[in-house]
Amino acid sequence: MSVRQHLSQQGLQRQDQRIVRVMSMLQLNGIELHRSIETELSENPALELADAVEIDGISGVGHGPSDREVIQLLDSLSRSSMGGYERGDEWSYDNADTAAYDPLRNVCTTVTLQQHLLTNLRSVADVEDIPLGEYLICSLDDRGYLTESLESIAQERSVPLETVDRVLKIVQSLDPSGVAARDLQECLLLQLDDLEIDIDAHNSTLVPLARMILNEHFQLLAHKCYPRLMRKLRIDREHLDEVMHFIRQNLNPFPAAKFRNQHPGLPGSENVATLIPDVVVKRTDTGYNVEVAMGSPRQFVVNRQWEKAYDALLKKRSGDIDSAQIAEFVDRARQFIASLDIRQKVLKRIVNNVLETQMGFVETGSVKYLRPLTRCTIAEKLNLHESTVSRSLAGKFVQLPSGEVVSFDIFFENARPIMAAIEEIIQAENGDKPLSDQRIVDILAAQGIVVARRTVNKYREKLKIGSSLLRRQ
């Protein structure tokens, strides 16, 4: 074999390895990426966190791939059959630990969140407050959050705003702690208030720091700006890690999680960390901005001493560190940062294309505005393989401008908007002359939704809505 052929094969192997690394990085959700970052930081001395100045964008990393390189890599991903990346990787679910399987996780709960709260409400609230308390409880979403504004509730119920606020505090005092919060920050602070009552002496020293982080530096926490947090709080990394562990162990972003296992695909409270958003969509003056919530390549740099040793090695000068280690760790650090960069850019491209189609849902939060969409459609638009899109979004969550966190799966559940439209049509019908399934088909067609009569029948039954004969008043 000629030297040229050998070098060519080496180049192809490196490109294949790069694609595998990128695909592995793309598929990680927030908690998995966090673990991967912690592992890399602990194992690779050439990789380190950038200081706050570098994170703020005044100084760049310098080793991330260019936009042209990203496009070339995406082209490689789109042309690849992906078959070569199925062997022995982490994407297979066949290797799950069956010994850890708990069949009780699939058993539906017999008590809903609303039922649980209504029972508790009647034991603590005054008689005159119960109707409004019941209204608030029935307005909670499946995360346990109150998404309707207090002003609109006061107007709807024709009661003073102060009364709504007072009764809301009663509902927020119920178990589970953090329920009826209006956003994540309020949810965590409510839980911290309850936790402070029974906290042990050791952890009590962490409560003031946790409260300061949640009250004054919540955005730094949300965007994982740990170097800036340490500077603001005047603590070292070890102390910050202790506080972060305390928050993760004791505070639950989704207080209704233990009542949600009747919904397929939603994890129980023990896996609630997987619901932390991987992508955040923010409303701006000119539109919407998509931010990848974790793993910005700008948060990491190659250690300067290792860089100097690497430069010395290239110039064939001796260094203090073994040359093999220099090459291995510096190259590994650069590749890790580059993979984070590509992950961020690819996720942004995919999410931006999803949002272009589903902007009605993003703006309103109503599933009736969801439009039919498939992962294959997104893949074709971006010239990617469909499996690349699927793996990039699998198990990930997005925070909408309203603050609501939803699974990316919702954007591709084409039955949801149709079911919402059917339900809305039936709710508006004349009770004396209920609509037949065929008439509902006609109304949907006028709205631009073309479905068969049997589809309407199937979705109506899923909604537990009776036939026109049973609905006649």
C-alpha positions as CSV (number, residue, x, y, z in Angstrom):
1,M,0.0,0.0,0.0
2,S,1.3,3.4,-0.9
3,V,1.9,6.2,1.6
4,R,-0.7,8.3,0.0
5,Q,-3.3,5.5,0.3
6,H,-2.4,5.0,3.9
7,L,-2.7,8.7,4.8
8,S,-6.0,8.8,2.9
9,Q,-7.4,5.9,4.9
10,Q,-6.2,7.6,8.1
11,G,-8.0,10.7,7.2
12,L,-11.2,8.8,6.5
13,Q,-10.9,7.0,9.8
14,R,-10.5,10.3,11.6
15,Q,-13.5,11.7,9.8
16,D,-15.6,8.7,10.8
17,Q,-14.5,9.0,14.4
18,R,-15.4,12.6,14.3
19,I,-18.9,11.9,13.1
20,V,-19.3,9.2,15.7
21,R,-18.3,11.7,18.4
22,V,-20.6,14.4,17.2
23,M,-23.5,12.0,16.9
24,S,-22.9,10.7,20.4
25,M,-22.8,14.3,21.7
26,L,-25.9,15.3,19.8
27,Q,-28.0,12.5,21.4
28,L,-27.2,13.5,25.0
29,N,-29.9,15.3,26.9
30,G,-29.1,17.9,29.5
31,I,-28.3,15.7,32.5
32,E,-26.3,13.3,30.3
33,L,-24.3,16.1,28.8
34,H,-23.7,17.5,32.3
35,R,-22.2,14.1,33.4
36,S,-20.2,13.9,30.2
37,I,-18.7,17.3,30.8
38,E,-17.9,16.5,34.5
39,T,-16.2,13.3,33.4
40,E,-14.1,15.1,30.7
41,L,-13.1,17.8,33.1
42,S,-12.0,15.3,35.7
43,E,-10.1,13.0,33.3
44,N,-8.5,15.5,30.9
45,P,-6.0,18.0,32.5
46,A,-5.8,19.9,29.2
47,L,-9.5,20.9,29.4
48,E,-10.7,23.5,31.8
49,L,-13.5,25.9,32.4
50,A,-13.1,29.4,30.9
51,D,-13.3,32.3,33.2
52,A,-16.3,34.6,33.3
53,V,-14.6,37.0,30.8
54,E,-14.3,34.3,28.2
55,I,-17.8,33.1,28.8
56,D,-19.2,36.6,28.4
57,G,-17.7,36.6,24.9
58,I,-14.8,39.0,25.2
59,S,-12.4,36.2,24.5
60,G,-13.1,33.2,22.4
61,V,-12.0,29.6,22.6
62,G,-10.3,29.6,19.3
63,H,-10.5,25.9,18.4
64,G,-14.1,25.4,17.5
65,P,-15.0,24.4,13.9
66,S,-16.0,27.1,11.4
67,D,-19.4,27.3,9.9
68,R,-18.0,25.9,6.7
69,E,-16.6,22.9,8.6
70,V,-20.0,22.4,10.3
71,I,-21.8,22.4,6.9
72,Q,-19.3,19.9,5.6
73,L,-19.8,17.6,8.5
74,L,-23.6,17.9,8.2
75,D,-23.2,16.9,4.6
76,S,-21.3,13.9,5.7
77,L,-24.1,13.1,8.1
78,S,-26.8,13.5,5.4
79,R,-24.9,11.2,3.0
80,S,-24.1,8.6,5.5
81,S,-26.3,5.5,5.8
82,M,-25.7,5.6,9.6
83,G,-25.5,1.9,9.5
84,G,-21.9,2.0,10.6
85,Y,-22.8,3.8,13.8
86,E,-25.2,1.2,15.2
87,R,-22.6,-1.3,16.4
88,G,-21.8,-1.2,20.0
89,D,-22.9,2.4,20.7
90,E,-25.2,3.9,23.3
91,W,-28.2,4.3,21.1
92,S,-29.5,0.8,21.5
93,Y,-32.2,0.3,24.1
94,D,-31.8,-3.5,24.0
95,N,-29.0,-3.4,26.6
96,A,-31.2,-1.9,29.4
97,D,-30.6,-3.3,32.8
98,T,-33.7,-5.6,33.2
99,A,-32.8,-6.2,36.8
100,A,-33.5,-2.5,37.5
101,Y,-36.9,-2.6,35.7
102,D,-39.7,-1.7,38.1
103,P,-43.1,-2.8,36.7
104,L,-44.9,-0.6,39.3
105,R,-43.7,2.5,37.3
106,N,-46.2,1.5,34.6
107,V,-49.1,1.3,37.0
108,C,-51.5,4.2,36.7
109,T,-52.1,6.3,39.8
110,T,-55.6,6.1,41.2
111,V,-55.5,9.7,42.6
112,T,-54.9,12.6,40.3
113,L,-53.1,15.8,41.4
114,Q,-56.3,17.7,41.3
115,Q,-58.1,15.1,43.5
116,H,-55.3,15.1,46.0
117,L,-55.2,18.9,46.3
118,L,-59.0,19.3,46.5
119,T,-59.1,16.8,49.4
120,N,-56.4,18.7,51.2
121,L,-57.9,22.1,50.4
122,R,-61.2,21.3,52.1
123,S,-59.4,20.5,55.3
124,V,-57.5,23.8,55.6
125,A,-59.5,26.5,53.7
126,D,-62.4,28.5,55.0
127,V,-65.7,27.7,53.4
128,E,-65.9,30.9,51.4
129,D,-62.4,30.3,49.9
130,I,-63.1,26.8,48.7
131,P,-64.8,27.6,45.4
132,L,-61.9,29.9,44.3
133,G,-59.4,27.4,45.6
134,E,-61.0,24.7,43.5
135,Y,-60.9,26.9,40.4
136,L,-57.2,27.5,40.9
137,I,-56.5,23.8,41.4
138,C,-58.4,22.9,38.3
139,S,-56.4,25.5,36.4
140,L,-53.0,23.8,37.1
141,D,-51.2,22.1,34.2
142,D,-49.8,18.6,34.4
143,R,-46.5,19.9,35.9
144,G,-48.4,21.5,38.8
145,Y,-47.9,25.0,37.6
146,L,-50.4,27.9,37.4
147,T,-50.1,29.3,33.9
148,E,-53.1,31.7,33.9
149,S,-52.4,35.2,35.3
150,L,-54.0,36.2,38.6
151,E,-55.5,39.3,36.8
152,S,-57.4,37.1,34.3
153,I,-58.6,34.8,37.1
154,A,-59.8,37.8,39.2
155,Q,-61.7,39.1,36.1
156,E,-63.1,35.6,35.3
157,R,-64.3,35.0,38.8
158,S,-65.3,38.7,39.5
159,V,-63.3,38.8,42.7
160,P,-60.6,41.3,43.9
161,L,-57.0,40.5,42.9
162,E,-56.0,40.5,46.5
163,T,-58.4,37.6,47.2
164,V,-57.0,35.6,44.3
165,D,-53.5,36.1,45.7
166,R,-54.5,35.2,49.2
167,V,-56.3,31.9,48.1
168,L,-53.3,31.1,45.8
169,K,-51.1,31.2,48.9
170,I,-53.4,28.7,50.5
171,V,-53.1,26.3,47.5
172,Q,-49.4,26.8,47.4
173,S,-49.2,25.7,51.1
174,L,-50.6,22.2,50.1
175,D,-48.6,19.1,49.4
176,P,-46.7,18.5,47.1
177,S,-44.4,21.4,48.0
178,G,-44.0,23.9,45.1
179,V,-47.4,23.3,43.6
180,A,-49.3,26.2,42.0
181,A,-46.1,28.1,41.3
182,R,-46.2,30.5,38.4
183,D,-42.7,29.8,37.2
184,L,-39.7,27.6,38.0
185,Q,-38.1,30.2,40.2
186,E,-41.2,30.5,42.4
187,C,-41.6,26.7,42.5
188,L,-38.1,26.2,43.9
189,L,-38.3,29.0,46.4
190,L,-41.6,27.7,47.8
191,Q,-40.0,24.3,48.3
192,L,-37.0,26.0,50.0
193,D,-39.4,27.8,52.4
194,D,-41.0,24.4,53.4
195,L,-37.6,22.7,53.6
196,E,-36.1,25.3,55.9
197,I,-38.6,24.3,58.6
198,D,-37.4,20.7,59.0
199,I,-33.8,21.0,57.7
200,D,-31.0,19.4,59.6
201,A,-28.2,21.4,61.2
202,H,-25.6,20.6,58.5
203,N,-27.8,21.5,55.5
204,S,-29.2,24.6,57.2
205,T,-25.9,26.4,56.4
206,L,-26.6,25.8,52.7
207,V,-30.1,27.3,52.7
208,P,-29.1,31.0,52.8
209,L,-26.7,30.4,49.8
210,A,-29.4,28.4,47.9
211,R,-31.9,31.2,48.6
212,M,-29.4,33.8,47.4
213,I,-28.8,31.9,44.2
214,L,-32.5,31.4,43.5
215,N,-33.5,34.9,44.4
216,E,-30.7,37.0,43.0
217,H,-28.8,34.9,40.5
218,F,-31.4,32.6,39.0
219,Q,-30.4,33.4,35.4
220,L,-26.8,32.5,36.1
221,L,-28.0,29.2,37.6
222,A,-30.3,28.6,34.6
223,H,-27.5,29.1,32.1
224,K,-24.9,27.2,34.1
225,C,-22.6,30.2,34.5
226,Y,-20.8,28.7,37.5
227,P,-17.6,30.8,37.3
228,R,-19.7,34.0,37.6
229,L,-21.8,32.4,40.4
230,M,-18.7,31.7,42.4
231,R,-17.5,35.3,41.9
232,K,-20.8,36.7,42.9
233,L,-21.2,34.5,46.0
234,R,-17.4,34.7,46.9
235,I,-17.1,30.9,47.2
236,D,-14.9,28.3,45.7
237,R,-15.9,25.5,43.3
238,E,-16.1,22.9,46.1
239,H,-18.6,25.0,48.1
240,L,-20.6,25.7,45.0
241,D,-20.8,22.0,44.1
242,E,-22.1,21.4,47.6
243,V,-24.8,24.0,47.2
244,M,-25.8,22.7,43.8
245,H,-25.9,19.1,45.1
246,F,-28.2,20.4,47.9
247,I,-30.5,22.1,45.4
248,R,-30.7,19.0,43.1
249,Q,-31.3,16.6,45.9
250,N,-33.9,18.6,47.7
251,L,-35.8,20.7,45.2
252,N,-38.1,19.4,42.5
253,P,-38.7,21.5,39.3
254,F,-41.9,19.5,38.7
255,P,-43.9,19.0,41.9
256,A,-46.6,17.1,40.1
257,A,-44.2,14.5,38.7
258,K,-45.4,11.7,41.1
259,F,-49.0,12.1,39.8
260,R,-47.9,11.9,36.1
261,N,-47.0,8.3,35.7
262,Q,-50.4,7.7,34.1
263,H,-49.0,9.6,31.1
264,P,-46.9,7.3,28.9
265,G,-43.4,8.6,28.3
266,L,-43.3,11.0,31.3
267,P,-40.7,10.1,33.9
268,G,-41.5,9.8,37.6
269,S,-40.2,12.2,40.2
270,E,-36.9,10.2,40.5
271,N,-36.1,11.2,36.9
272,V,-37.3,14.7,37.0
273,A,-33.9,16.1,36.2
274,T,-34.4,14.9,32.6
275,L,-37.2,17.4,32.2
276,I,-34.9,20.4,32.7
277,P,-34.9,22.2,29.3
278,D,-32.2,21.4,26.8
279,V,-33.2,24.4,24.7
280,V,-34.7,27.7,25.7
281,V,-36.8,29.9,23.3
282,K,-36.8,33.6,24.3
283,R,-39.0,36.3,22.9
284,T,-37.0,39.3,21.6
285,D,-37.8,42.7,20.1
286,T,-37.2,41.2,16.6
287,G,-38.7,37.7,17.0
288,Y,-37.4,34.7,18.9
289,N,-34.0,33.6,19.9
290,V,-33.0,29.9,20.4
291,E,-30.4,29.1,23.1
292,V,-28.9,25.7,23.9
293,A,-29.2,25.6,27.7
294,M,-26.0,23.7,28.4
295,G,-22.7,22.8,26.9
296,S,-21.7,26.1,25.3
297,P,-18.2,25.6,23.7
298,R,-17.3,29.1,25.0
299,Q,-17.4,27.8,28.5
300,F,-14.3,25.7,28.0
301,V,-10.7,26.3,26.9
302,V,-7.5,24.3,26.5
303,N,-5.2,24.9,29.4
304,R,-2.5,27.4,28.4
305,Q,0.4,25.4,29.8
306,W,-0.7,22.4,27.9
307,E,-1.1,24.6,24.8
308,K,2.5,25.8,25.2
309,A,3.8,22.3,25.7
310,Y,2.0,21.2,22.5
311,D,3.5,24.1,20.5
312,A,6.9,23.1,21.8
313,L,6.3,19.5,20.7
314,L,5.4,20.7,17.2
315,K,8.6,22.7,17.1
316,K,10.5,19.5,18.2
317,R,11.5,21.1,21.5
318,S,11.5,19.1,24.7
319,G,8.8,19.7,27.2
320,D,8.2,18.8,30.9
321,I,5.3,16.6,30.0
322,D,5.5,13.3,28.1
323,S,5.0,14.1,24.4
324,A,2.4,11.3,24.0
325,Q,0.3,12.7,26.8
326,I,0.6,16.2,25.4
327,A,-0.7,15.1,22.0
328,E,-3.5,12.9,23.5
329,F,-4.9,15.4,26.0
330,V,-4.6,18.6,23.9
331,D,-6.1,16.9,20.9
332,R,-8.9,15.4,23.0
333,A,-9.7,18.7,24.6
334,R,-9.9,20.5,21.2
335,Q,-12.1,17.7,19.8
336,F,-14.4,17.9,22.9
337,I,-14.8,21.7,22.5
338,A,-15.4,21.3,18.7
339,S,-18.0,18.6,19.3
340,L,-19.8,20.9,21.8
341,D,-19.7,23.6,19.1
342,I,-21.2,21.4,16.4
343,R,-23.8,20.1,18.9
344,Q,-24.9,23.6,19.6
345,K,-25.1,24.7,16.0
346,V,-26.9,21.6,14.8
347,L,-29.4,21.7,17.6
348,K,-30.1,25.4,16.8
349,R,-30.6,24.7,13.1
350,I,-33.0,21.8,13.9
351,V,-35.0,23.7,16.5
352,N,-35.2,26.8,14.4
353,N,-36.7,24.8,11.6
354,V,-39.2,23.1,14.0
355,L,-40.2,26.5,15.3
356,E,-40.8,27.9,11.8
357,T,-43.6,25.3,11.3
358,Q,-45.0,25.4,14.9
359,M,-44.8,29.2,15.6
360,G,-48.5,29.2,16.4
361,F,-48.0,26.8,19.2
362,V,-44.9,28.6,20.4
363,E,-46.7,31.9,20.6
364,T,-49.9,30.6,22.2
365,G,-49.0,27.4,24.0
366,S,-52.3,25.9,22.6
367,V,-52.0,22.5,20.9
368,K,-54.8,23.4,18.5
369,Y,-52.2,25.5,16.7
370,L,-49.8,22.6,16.1
371,R,-49.3,21.8,12.4
372,P,-48.6,18.4,10.9
373,L,-44.9,17.9,11.0
374,T,-42.5,14.9,10.8
375,R,-38.8,14.5,11.6
376,C,-38.4,13.4,8.0
377,T,-39.6,16.8,6.8
378,I,-37.1,18.6,9.0
379,A,-34.3,16.3,7.8
380,E,-35.1,17.0,4.2
381,K,-35.1,20.8,4.7
382,L,-31.7,20.6,6.4
383,N,-30.2,17.9,4.1
384,L,-29.7,15.6,7.1
385,H,-30.4,12.0,7.7
386,E,-33.8,11.5,9.5
387,S,-32.1,9.5,12.3
388,T,-29.8,12.5,12.9
389,V,-32.9,14.7,13.6
390,S,-34.5,12.0,15.7
391,R,-31.5,11.4,17.9
392,S,-30.8,15.1,18.3
393,L,-34.3,15.7,19.7
394,A,-35.0,12.4,21.5
395,G,-35.4,12.7,25.2
396,K,-34.9,16.5,25.1
397,F,-37.2,19.3,26.3
398,V,-37.7,22.9,25.3
399,Q,-38.7,25.9,27.4
400,L,-41.2,28.1,25.5
401,P,-41.3,31.9,25.9
402,S,-44.2,31.5,28.3
403,G,-41.9,29.5,30.6
404,E,-43.6,26.2,30.0
405,V,-41.3,23.2,29.4
406,V,-42.5,20.6,26.9
407,S,-41.0,17.6,25.2
408,F,-39.9,18.0,21.6
409,D,-42.2,15.0,20.9
410,I,-45.2,17.3,21.1
411,F,-44.2,19.1,17.9
412,F,-44.5,15.8,16.0
413,E,-47.7,14.4,17.6
414,N,-50.0,15.2,14.7
415,A,-53.0,13.9,16.4
416,R,-53.0,16.5,19.2
417,P,-54.2,19.5,17.1
418,I,-56.8,17.4,15.4
419,M,-58.1,16.2,18.7
420,A,-58.1,19.7,20.1
421,A,-60.1,20.9,17.1
422,I,-62.6,18.1,17.5
423,E,-63.1,18.9,21.1
424,E,-63.5,22.6,20.4
425,I,-66.1,21.9,17.7
426,I,-68.1,19.6,20.0
427,Q,-68.0,22.0,22.9
428,A,-69.5,24.7,20.7
429,E,-72.3,22.6,19.2
430,N,-76.0,22.9,19.9
431,G,-76.9,20.4,22.6
432,D,-80.3,19.9,21.0
433,K,-78.7,19.1,17.7
434,P,-75.3,17.4,18.3
435,L,-73.0,17.1,15.3
436,S,-72.5,13.8,13.6
437,D,-69.0,12.6,12.9
438,Q,-69.4,13.3,9.2
439,R,-70.5,16.9,10.0
440,I,-67.4,17.3,12.1
441,V,-65.3,16.0,9.2
442,D,-66.9,18.7,7.0
443,I,-66.2,21.5,9.6
444,L,-62.6,20.3,10.0
445,A,-62.2,20.4,6.2
446,A,-63.3,24.0,6.1
447,Q,-60.6,24.7,8.6
448,G,-58.0,23.1,6.4
449,I,-57.8,19.8,8.3
450,V,-58.6,16.8,6.1
451,V,-59.4,13.6,8.0
452,A,-61.6,10.6,7.4
453,R,-64.8,10.0,9.4
454,R,-63.3,6.9,11.1
455,T,-60.4,9.2,12.3
456,V,-62.9,11.6,13.9
457,N,-64.6,8.6,15.5
458,K,-61.3,7.2,16.9
459,Y,-60.2,10.6,18.3
460,R,-63.6,11.3,19.8
461,E,-63.5,8.0,21.7
462,K,-59.9,8.8,22.9
463,L,-61.3,12.1,24.3
464,K,-64.0,10.0,26.0
465,I,-66.7,12.0,24.1
466,G,-69.9,10.0,23.3
467,S,-71.6,9.8,19.9
468,S,-74.1,12.4,18.7
469,L,-76.9,10.2,20.0
470,L,-75.4,10.1,23.5
471,R,-74.7,13.8,23.5
472,R,-78.2,14.8,22.7
473,Q,-79.7,16.8,25.6
